[in-house]
Amino acid sequence: MADILDNIVAHKRIEVAEFKEKLSPSALYAEVEKMMDTTQVTSMRDTLLNSETGIISEFKRRSPSKGWIMQEGKPELIPLAYQKNGASAISILTDNNFFGGDDSYITIARESGVTLPVLYKNFIIDEYQIFQARRCGASAILLIASVLKKAECRNLIRRAHDLKLEVLLETHHERETEYAELEPDMCGVNNRNLGTFITSVENSFRLSSLLPQDICLVSESGISDAKTIQELRNVGYRGFLIGETFMKTGNPGKALNELIAQLHKV
């Protein structure tokens, strides 16, 4: 079986090079520099730690393994519906080729009234992408340990912090948990293997004891019920990233509202 993650990263290198041809790094960096004193960023970490639910609702229109989930999903409607129905934070897929996303979706969500912390969900391999995240209105970025050497990851975390963005550092295997020493703002465990796209929430339970307990822990993918969220909270998690569970229903905001209602009964 072809490794899906390898294909995504290979394409991302080509894509970033094309972005740089259209808008030079110096021009992009200058744009972001002008924003720094006028655009405030809300802490995703603090929001999750202080939230009763910790749900990070994801706007995800497509999946490499399942195809279109909600091709007609609108960034001006769904993220705001998440906010109105109790999300603690919002994740927006910005990769176009594999997930049907776009940087503009974050900007559109902001313009629609979204004030919650927004995670820029992409496959970041170059600091150029961090500037793109800051420009479109993100509060935090995702860094994936399996696609970055530790030195690369350290430099990207520093750059994000320079731009007043927080970092959710994603792990999947035991060998990647040592990246937590780089002191990201949040440590995530992806329950989905990005090579095969097979998902098991057991991965979060398995790795929880290997990650620092004084950091904001986030469980990502495969979560669909209140009981699982409570069990994950019991082992230290404070953030729960949920996308397909909501998006496949046709009414993501309502699905979130129903899950939160279940949580209050657990």
C-alpha angles and dihedrals in degrees: 000000000000114000105247094200092055089053092049094050093046090053091044091059090055091045095051090050089053091049090053091053091053095044118015119230090244092054093047093046090051091053092051093045089060090055098050099089097038105043116069122206121214116220112250091190095055092044092055094045091052097042125103092214107022092204115164103197114207130216101212120159100175143020128205090227101040104028120219115009096175111353092176093051110135123215091209091059114029102050090048090048088054090052093049091049098053110274115160093208139350132234119203122193109225100176108109107188098054104019106030092240137132139194088242090067090073092049091048091048090052092049090051090059106271110153099163120106110279124209116215100223111200142110102273116198101147134047088235088075091055090058088049089054092051092047096053095050107265123155097200140011133220119235117189114213094205094062097044135066112231093251091051091049092049091052093048092050090052092049092049091051090049087058091046092249123136124227131229105197112204125211132178107170133050091246091062096055090084087073086076088080087073086075103234117181092246134015118215132195114206111213089196119081102228091206097057101010090230109149131211125162088205086081091072092051091047096052100036095092092049094059127075111273092210093064129081105264121205127194113208132201135357096051114134111149142051095240092060091049091052092048090050090048089053091061095048110277119137101173128057118189111206125175121139093041088064102031097052092058095070091233107061096174093054091046090054091049091052093049092051089050088054090050091056089057097050 
